[in-house]
């Protein structure tokens, strides 16, 4: 048996493992075995009697929690089992907070620590009152735009006669007449006055991240950013302008409008607003959006490709965005991105956790007949790439049949396509086939 997410094996005890205890207590709980190797084999603990007294006392004195410590024996070898239950209150070790995430332990600092402490207190970041703000800081034009959008979506009936304070109370954006952080993010005149990193950075890159050609910054509340960022992308960054008014139209051979809009919405709604700004990178063959904030516990990257439960980092912001018709349904944003790219005959988008955040990348279809000919491919090769785009792969015999050519010519053409990075060779001998290297 090997280590799992909530199990840790240690051959001997060191006080540094108190951090693991703290991390388990702040997460989902777990078990630490002292006297086992990484594969779970017992290696014996010589000073087990001393440790049976020291470990629980140190944990109680330094963290104020009680844990279960058991002495076990297997084939004459002793090992200690430390069982840690999850705590609903934040647990610190010498004033520092640790958290077990996946199979790693991390110290929580800065924005991550603030978010963790709020969560343990039953609050989310967007649900906290902003004492520095008043209704003078609210952009009435944005509110009017939201009301029109919500009416079009039919999700917030009987709201036009409400005053802004009444509307905000209905949307849970105030508490005892005071504005919450969510109100500033959604409708503020200058959100950056309260939270400096609310802006969006857009960069146009060449072959790699070192080759930045130009960049722009967009500021404003969420609803303003949703339109201004899309307009800026269209005006200056995208190779072929696309119409953002027709949000449901699918563009062939270019990035689908609904996918880009949904990517931006996901980033704006689910980002950590005390962290780094949203970053959009546009390349010759792809575009990606990164926002700070990892996936919620229990939600995997694979789950994003199917229907999944919605656990937004900022539930009030998400709820208001839904009522305004900006979000179609909770938990379906990533599915919509995947589906629209598939309909546009584009490669499957790439989603991953990176640098303390979440990044999603769309790849452009550079495999059109015209572009491939410009790259020096012959008509046989172009015809075969179109075949792979439709069928998913091609074999040598299929290449011969498609182009009425010899085995030797087919092999030479396919090897050239592989060398150019258009196709990837898979399998051996009679099982050999070739598929596309999208995004390559």
Steps between C-alpha positions, in 0.01 A plus 500: 500500500641840402432847640159648430354848530415456870780259599865579567781251573809599701780267604581697815361799688620858453331805653469641148217249449287712732439708186340192340275458804395865470443461125275195547302672778432799274401282202313168492686328782741212449735242644876517550689173551834523680713194436398424140682560173347665192342170394335442837745232616573497875863595583457520879523794739757445774391784732126436472434514876646850525320617187162372623521763776681778313296518179151558649641744757680708238191510279279606790743763631590652161168473316239459773347191342464140609592218266487121518839327532511121472790258540486208257721198447558290189738202494672624814553850360329802656348797322289793616170607347403868541136562410405865436137604457403812301426810708233756419714778650840605361796326669841669518847378591714769663284764331526342154227321307550188290264317267507158339418537130514185290813317612693811602513726803502875448534795733216745456601864466360819353183466294486121547506543879229767491279277287559201729419693819182640345391154389554359848286780643216408261558799272631546148712794386219667307258474794706732726387861564723770347486778765686751279230493231168681466233517230693798359752242381239311293478553124129558429552449126632149566201426722265611222687277253466206740127559545448497124705179467310331783168599343612352166602181681176490700685414821425798724132597462342810653820692557469819294309690767754420771751761614867398484517434879183285473637314198835438672324366809302262279824386333671449841753771413443688826478420868326747731524758224876460455651390171674166468814441297291330230314828439827682428629226267172486305387863496777722640612819324865427585547151649878549482469773766406224745670195347803596286526186287147493355628593152561269201834484319503410130822420317576417137787255471700355214652152508532480880451691825832683458378655175243757617397739225256730680264502797197681636321525837125521554349626826149521641231291665416147385219603265708778342801267463294233330429736211819711496737202498311334213501829308874545559572144384300559186649842429868427549585140584312252282625434148152494351235720667196313627158631592444492876140609470402165352597308811359168380647493151780250435795629298662238275878504502519774766437505875131448581341810651311312775820322607705820542215672682451201730873481574503865603183459708643199681814695583309808620251304712730237653828688545668579831452878516778548755750331268660588169298655214345291222749448217406437138772390258440506126741310272510428127329163549329514840347716772487431873353657812652454848341596831634450850321241712521122484209261452281432805577186702349194337467656154741356243603619155325194352176597676502833313442308176164364619204619705631577847388665820559875519704626793586859407773676694282814498140372529333843524684627191407177320134527604466862383676411174247219450205729574637748247509231232878514470533140619267244340517237773730430792756230434465504120748771398788268411265260321374788285859590408575140398176461304534824302859416403388156383221655290754737346725204409774628729732292721382420852595787735766433760411555868751477784602641836808717471692746722236500775217553254292354218583538131299404194639512146320506164692387193441653159448277198815560297435190293296653218563411136646844423733515800627145452591569135689812613698278740627302202275195521401323180137434404520138623613612844237774524229253399622259768504766774138581415429125529660487849307809609180315417588143601746561786791300354641343183707188425750444221256277310224762533742762368577279197131438432406867542773631267540202260870486580767244594599383847838672465349837402242478780772427757714792375204743507391391848853526639527852361168594667639362825827695465303820439313441826159470335450131574609275787596138433344241732544124525745270322517297177151398383341689791655834401266795452530879491294763679508880513730692734256780574645815648848390396 
